[in-house]
Amino acid sequence: MFEQELNKYWKTVVNTIRDVVMIVGTDGTIVFVNKAFEAITGYPAEEVIGKPCTALHCDICEIALD
């Protein structure tokens, strides 16, 4: 039960951050985005989670994955 509660609080904290948060797996796949990501980029989470971060056409992923 503790892990589920912690996960809930973690998601609440990350989703209230006004900056974009995108978590990318070691293989370059997007595994999480926060609400600010959706609002600022216009991409809904359902559309980007599971996709390669390079699908966003920015250079940040290339830098982060080096």
C-alpha positions, 0 to 999 in steps of 0.5 A, a space after each residue: 500500500 505504501 508504494 501505491 500512495 507514494 506513486 500517487 503523491 509523486 504524480 501529483 507533485 510532478 503534475 503541478 509543476 508548471 515546467 515541462 517534465 518528460 521522462 524518457 527511458 534508456 531506449 529513448 522511449 517516452 514513458 511519462 509526461 506531465 500536465 504542463 507538457 500537454 498544455 505547452 506542447 499541445 500533445 496529449 500524453 496518450 499520443 506521445 507515451 510509448 513513442 521515441 522522443 525523437 518524434 517531437 523533432 527537437 534536439 534535446 533527446 539527442 543530447 540527453 541520450 548521448 
